[in-house]
Each structure stands twice: as structure tokens, then as C-alpha cells.
Amino acid sequence: METDYRLAFEMAPVGLVLSSNRTIMDCNQHLCDMFGALREHLLGQSFQILYPSADEYERTGARIAPILNRHGTYADNRIMKRVDGRLKGEAFWCHVTGRALNQQAPHEAGIWCFEDLSANRPVKAELTAREREVAANLMQGLTSKQIGKTLQISHRTVEIYRARLMRKYRASTAGDLVHKLMAGS
């Protein structure tokens, strides 16, 4: 039996994207459904349209490039946004995994997988871009010092953002905050 790779790409239970220089070159229908967009509206577009802000798009690209360069793969949980439809602009948690096809030029070409986590982890509080980044890293179990290093900010600044998150989520401890972030409450 001959494998139909195009059919496998289209029928994958996750959103898939083939990229070139952070531009969407091809994607499957699952990705379109996840972001509420028509395929023709995504093809040729920068990944920036999937991010809550241009700043987050730039910082994420800068953060993942050295990791892709070193390991060839990257994965994280981050907040993305719906592009069109009745949920346009809605923020949602997404697990993103990618592989650079050329480790020496990590953004040159890649394949990316997007998994919508909103059913298990809805976004409840209005968060700033930096709060979203700190929250995503807290959920990965990183300390303030590790988050500071990752985001290239001081660990004291991370602690300020963590305190803001604790107020917004009405969390009494860091563990309670992570639990509430994971539960989306």
C-alpha cells in the first residue's frame, strides 16, 4: 500500500504548518479550524497574525532561534489568538512544537505542530504579553531565575510579574497560581 503523505498531513489530529522564514507556506485544515481562518487567508502570511501582539511574535522568534539552532527542535505552551470568525481575537493556550529543517538557519524552513489546549486550560484573566510569557514558563516548572534568564529580564522583574499574576488569579501561593493557570481558573 502506498502512503498518501498529503492525506496524512490533512487528516492529522493537530494543526500542521510548513514554514519558510516564519511565513506560513502550507497548513492543514485542522490549523485553519483552530485559528478560525480560511486557508487562503493564512498562506503566505507571517506567523505574527497568530500571536496576541507583534512584541510577543518578535520575542518568541528571538528566544527559539538559538534552541532550534542547537537542538533542531523546540516546544512550549503559549497563548495564541484566533484570527477570524466569531471568536476573532480570542486568546487561547496552545502547545507548539517545531523542527528546523536546517539547524544552521533555524527559521529558514520548518514544520510546526499546534495543539489547542483551551478545552483543558481556558484563558480566564486579561494578561499582558509579558504576563503570558511568565505564566507559560511558570507552568513548565521554571524558577524566577530560570524564567529571567529565558526572557532576558531580571529575576526580580519576574517576581513582580508573578505577583501580578497571583493577584489576577487570586492565588495565595506560587503552587496555587500554577494550579490555577493549569486549570484555567
N, C-alpha and C positions, 0 to 999 in steps of 0.2 A: 504494500500500500504506500503510495506517495504522499508525503506530508505537504499540506497546503499551508505554508507559513503565513500568507496573508489572512487566511481564515482564522488561524491561531491568534494572530495579532488582533484581529477584530473581535474575536469571541473571548478574549482574556477577561477574567473576572475583576480586573483592575484597570485603571486608566494608564495607557501607554503613550509615550511620546518619543519620536526620533527628533533630535535637535542638532542644530548647527549654529555655533556662536550664540547660544542662548535664544535661538529663534526656533519656533515650532515648525518643523518641516513636514511631519506626518503625525497623526494621532488616531486613536481608535474611538469608536462611538461611546464607550464607557467613560472616557475622559470628557467628551463633549457633554454627556448627560450629567456628570459630576459637577462641572462648572457652569452648566446651563447655557451652553453655547452651541451654535452651529459649527460644523467642521470647517466650512469655508470662512468663518469669521476668525478661526484660530490659526489656520495655516498661514505661514509667513509672518506671524506676529511674534513679538518678543514675549518671553515668559513674564515680563513685567506686568502684563494685563491680568495675570493670575494672583498677583500679590496685593495685599492691602495698601501698600504705599511704594513709591519709587525708591525711597530710602531703604526699605526692607529688601527689595529686589537687589539693590547695589551691595548692601552689607552681606547678604546671603551669598551672592556671587563671589565676593572677595573672600569670605570665610571658607567656602567649599573648594575653591580652586587649589589651594595647597594640599588639601586632603585627597582630592581627585588625582592630583599630580603624584602624590606619594603612594597612594593605595590603589588608585584606579576606580574605586567605588566610594559612594557617600550615602548616608541615610540619616534622616532626622524626622521629628514630628514638628510641624509648623502650622501656623494659621495662614490659610489662603482665602481667596474671596471668589464668590460666584460672579460670572461675567455678565450674563444676560438672563432673561426670563423673569418670572415672578419673584425670584429670590436674588435678583441682581444686587451686588454689593454685600450680600450676607457673608460674614466671616465664618469659617469652619476649620476644625482641626483636620490635618491631612498628614499621613505618613508618606514621605517622599524618599525614594531610593533611586540612585543613578549610577551609571557606569560610563566612564570616559572611554571612547574608542581609541584615543591616543593619549596616554598618560603625560606625555611631554607638552601637550596643548589640550588641557582638560576641557575647555569649553568649545573646542573645535567641532567635535561631534560626540554625541552620546545617546544613550537610551535611558529613559526615565519612567518610573512606575509611581503612580499616585493612588493612594488608598484613602477614601473618605472615612474619617473616624467620627463624624458628627453624631451617628446613632448612639455611640457609647460615650462620647465626650463633647457635648454641645458647648458652644461658647456662650457663657451667660453674662459676663461683665464686659463693659466697654473698656478696652485696653489700648494703651498707646503702643506704637511699634516696638519700642524698647521693652515695655512690659510683656509683650507677646514673646519676644526673644528670651527674656529672663525666665518666663513661665515654661517655655519649651525646654530650656536647659535644666530647670528645677525638676521637671518630670523625668528627665534622664538620670536623675540622681546626682547631679553635679553640685559641688560646694560653691559658695560665693567666690572663692579664689579661682576655682576652675572656670566658672562662668565668666568672671572678669577677664581671664586670660583668653578664653574663646572669643568674647565680644570686644576685646581690646579696650576694656574700661577697668577702673579700679574696683577691687572687691568691696570697698565701702560704697561705691556707687551702686553696685549690685544689691547690697544690703538695703539701700534706700528704695530701690525698685521692689525688692522682696517685701519690704514693709508696706508699700503702697498696695501690692497685690494682697497682702494679708488683710488690709482694711477693706478692700473692694470685695473680697470673698468672705469676709467676716471669719477669718481663721485665727485661732488662738495660738497655734504653734506652726513651725515650718512643716512638720509632718501632716498636720491638719490641712495646711494650704495645698500641699502636693496631693493629698487625698481628694480635696475639693476640685482641684484642677483636673485630675484624672476622671473624676465623676462628672465634671461639668456643672457642679452645683455652686 
